[in-house]
Amino acid sequence: MSNLLSITTVFIGGGLGALLRWSLSSIVSNHFKIFWAGTLFVNLLGSLIFFLLSKIELPSFPINLSLALKTGLLGSLTTFSTFSYEIISLFRDGKMLEGLLVALLNLLFSILMGVLIFKDDILI
């Protein structure tokens, strides 16, 4: 029974995350008139929320809530496949520098958010 509940929570979270990704990425890309801006936005937003949830997650945090939010909603909100396709599209169009910039922005800022959120937990 608990396995069915886990599957259901991930399924519902994933559906909501996909709708949210489509809506937010469309709005942001249309606003800035840059096709990859929406993907950058949802990847950064999803990373930020994932790191914040991971930071505050308590032992009493319900596993199904974590599955619904982190695996379902945030897993479908962020998208590595679209990110990769947009970079390859830029490369194909001869925009190598812009493609490298988009890759760097996605990776650098996503990781930087995690470092800032977990700064007290990172041994440097």
Secondary structure as UniProt FT lines:
FT   HELIX           2..32
FT   TURN            35..36
FT   HELIX           37..56
FT   TURN            59..60
FT   HELIX           63..66
FT   HELIX           67..73
FT   HELIX           74..77
FT   HELIX           80..92
FT   TURN            93..94
FT   HELIX           96..117
FT   HELIX           119..121
//
